[in-house]
Amino acid sequence: MPPDCFVHSHAICETEAVGPRTRIWAFAHILPGARIGADCNICDHVFVENDVVVGDRVTVKCGVQLWDGVEVEDDVFIGPNVTFTNDLFPRSRRHQEKVRRTRIRTGASIGANATILPGIEIGAHAMIGAGAVVTRSVPPNAIAVGNPARITGYVGADGAAAKPHLRLMPTDEVAAIGSRGVAVHRMPVVTDIRGSLSVGEFAKHLPFEPKRYFLVYGVPSKETRGEHAHRQCHQMLFCTHGSLSVVVDDGQTREEVVLDTPGVGLYLPPMVWGIQYKYSSDAVLLVLASHEYAADDYIRDYHTFRRELEMRQAA
């Protein structure tokens, strides 16, 4: 154990795998198989079992138990009395053959008294609200609250004033979002006593010529769709009925846009991470795509997206 590691006189630390400058406070108990990184703060009454890995600069507040199978990456905050589990069907004196792995990714924060079911992943920089019961994996940057936990927003994406028609001035046809080509487009709308008609000519009103379309509808409001980027495909999103929210992340900025009128479309160029959620029960999403479907055009892992984006920018 490094000489600059602090272990309180009333703590029990049985492992030697503790990083420099880590502090372990009173009545904490860490078993011999655990690995604790550098610059961590392990507070009073924390219990850490053997098959546990804790990264660097992690804060574990009072009353937390990290059971076998929990992996915590760097810069994670775990609030007071957070409860981790590793057995979906526990019985007294019956041990499961294989422990379910629970992963807390870099920079995530878990609020006080939250409960984390086994076998799930809390994505990088996600925020779990106090008292939440997390029953399914949470994607990167998501804000999840409640019992069972539901995604209510995304870190850094403010949807309060993000409706496209609030971004577009009366004379604007296009309004940029961020600096990498994401934009809202106002389409021509004709309204008379018979109703309204929105129209678009591909070569004139769209930044690409579509080769494919698909419709998304009947989505339960709790569900999140998208969560991917495209390497080559351009997309244009229209909410033809109802409303939904789209989070766009170009690697530099993350914003939420509400689509609630058929006359405005959201353009997503390649290498932009897109998420759709907060569907109204009657929402219908029309997506125009520049390419035919190709599985290898999708990037479905946020870490891979950021890595490929950085490689393109460095090239």
N, C-alpha and C positions, 0 to 999 in steps of 0.2 A: 504494500500500500504506500503511495507517495507520502513523503514527510509533510507536505503542505495540505494534506487531506485532514479535515476535522471530524472526529467522531466523539460525540458527547459521552461523558462518563456513564450515563444511564442508558446508552444505546447498546445494542448487540449487533455487531457487524462481523459475520462469519466469513465473508468473502474477502479475498485479496484483490479482486478485480474491480478496483475503484479508481477513477481517474483523478488527476491532480485538481486541487482547489475545491473539491466536492465537500459539502457540509452535511453531516448526518446528525440529526438532533435527538433529543431525549426520547426514550421508549420506542424508538424505531428498532426494527428487527429485520436484518437482511441475511438470508440463508447463503450457504457457501457456494452454490452454483450460480448465483446471480452475477450479472455484469453491469456496473454502473459507470457512466462516462465522466468526463471532466466538467467542472464548474456547475455541478448539479446542487440542488437544495432539497434534501429529503427531510421533511418536517416531522414533528412529534407524532408518535403512534402510527407510523407507516410500517406495513409489513410487506416484504418482498420475497417471493418464493424462489425456488432454484432456477427453473427454466424461464428466466426473465432477462431481457436485455433493455437497458435504458441508455439512450444516447447522451450527447453533450448538452449542457446548458438547459437541463430539464428541471422544472419545479414540480415537486409532488407535495401538495399541502397535507395538512393533518388528517388522520383518519382514513387513509387510502390503503387498500390492499392490492398488490399486483401479483396475481396468481400465475401459475405455470402457463406458458403459452402467450403471455403478453409481451409485445415488442413495441418499444417507445423510441421514436427517432429523435433527432436533435430539436432543441428549442420548443419543446412541448410544455404546455401548462396544464396541470391536472389539479382541479380545485378541491376544496375540503370535502371529505366523505364521498368522493366518487367511488362507485361500486363497479368493479370488473367481475365478470363471470367466465368460466371456461367449460361449463357442462350444462347443456340444455335440459337434461333430464336427470338431475342429481338424486341419488339414493344414499342413505347412510351406509357407510362401510362397503360401498360398491364403487370401485375405481374404473373410470373409462379407459379403454384400451389406447385411445389416441386423443390427446388434448387438442381442442380447437384453437387455432392461432388467431389472436386479435392484434391488429397492427394500428398504431397511432402514428401517422405520417408527420413529416417535418413541419414545425410551426403551428400545429393544431392546438386548440384550447378547449378544455372541457370544464364546464361550470360546476359549481358545488352541487353535490347530491345527485348528479346524473348517474344513470345505470347503463352500462354498456354490455349488451349480450355478446356471447362468444362467437368467434368465427367471422367477424366483420372487420372492415377497415374504415378508419376515420381519415379522410383525405388531407393532403397538405394544406395547412392554413385554414382548415375548417373551424367553425365555431359551434360548440354544442352548448345549448342554454342550460342554466341551472335547473335541476330537477328533471331533465329530459330522460326518457327511456328510449335508448337507441336500439332498434330491432333489426335495422338493415344498414348496409354500408352507406357512408356519407361521402359524396364526391368532394374533390378539392375546392376550397374556398366557399363551400356552402355554409349557411347558417341554419341549424336544425334545432327546433324547440318542441316541447310538448310530449305527451304520452298517448300513443307512440310518437316518436319524434318525426316531424315533417319539415321539409325545407321551406323556409319563409323568405329567404333572400340569399344574396351572395356578397361576400366581403368586398368592399370597394365598388360595388355596383349600386348606385342610388336610383331607384325607380320612381321616386316621389314626383318628379317633374319630367319624366322621360317619354311622355306620349309624343309620337312623331309630329302631330300637328302643332305641338307647342315648340318644337324645334324649327319648323318651317315658317319663315315669314310669309306674309300673304302673296308675295311675288316670287317666292323661291320654288324651284322644282326639285332641288336636291340639297340636302344638308348633311355634311360629313360628321361622322362620329369617330373620334380618335384620328390617327394619322396614317393608317394603313389601308384606306379605301372603303371601309365600312360606311354606309350612307343610307339615309331614308330618302325615298323618291316619291314625290306626289304625282299620281297618275291623273289623266284627264277624267273628269266626272261631269256627266250631263244629268241635270235634275229638272223634271217638270211635274205636272199634275199626275202623270202616270207612274212616277217613281224615279229612281236613280239608276244610272248606268255608268260603270267605270270601264275604260277601255285602254289598251296599250298596244302599240305596234312594236314588234320585237326590235327591229333595226333602229327605231327612233327613240323609244322610251326605255329600253333596257340596255345595260352595259355589256350584254353578251346575248348570243342567240341560243335559246333553250333547245335541248335535245330530249328532255325528259321532264315529266311532272309527276308529283305525287300529292295525295291529300291525307291529312291527319285529322281524325275526328273521333268523337266518342271517348275522349281521354278522361279518366277520373281526375278530378282536380288535384289530388294529392301526388300525381305522378309527374316525374321529370323525364323529358325526352331530349334527344340531341346528345349532348355531352361528347362531342367529337369535332374534329376539324377535317378539312379536305386538303389534299396535297395539290390538286389541279382544278377541281370542280368549283365553279362559281354558282351561287344560289341567290334566288330572290324569293322572299317570304311575304305572303299576303294572308291576312286573317280575313276570310270572306264572310265570316259570321261569328258573333260572340267576341271574345277577347282572350288574349294570352300575353305572357311576358317572355321576352327573349333577352338573355344575357350574352353579350358579345365581348370577347377577350382577345385582343390582338397582341398580347404579350407586353404591352406598355400601358394600356388603359383597359378597364373593365367597366362596362356600363349596362344598365338594364333599360330596355325599350318596351313599351306597351304597344301592342298592335290591337287596335279595336275599331278600325274602319277599313273597308275594302279599297278605298281610294289611295292608300299609302302602302308602299312596299319597303322592305328592309333588304338591302343588298349586302351579302356576305361574300367577299372575295376568298380565294384560297388562303390557307394558313391563318384562319381566324377560328378560334374555339367558340362554338355556339351551343347554347342551352335553351330549351323551351320549357316553361313551367307556368303555374298559375292559370291553367286552362279553365275557362268558364265551361259549364256543362254542355253548352250549345256551340262551343268553338269549332270552327273548321279552318284548318291551316292549309293553304295552297303553296307548294314549293315548286319553283321552276329551276331546273338544273342544266348547266351547260354541257354535261357529259352523261353518257349512259352509265348505268350502275357498274362500279368496279370495286370489289372488296378491298383491294390493296390501295385505293385512293383515300381510305378512311384512316385517320389517326384517332384511336379510341382511348388512349392513355394520356393524361394531361402532362405527365413528366416527359413522355416521348415528344409530345407537341412542343413543349418549351425547348427541348434539346434540339429538335430539327429547326425550329425557328431561329435559334441562336446560330446554328451552323449556316443557315441561309444568309443571315445578316452579316456573318463574318466573311463569307465568300466574296 
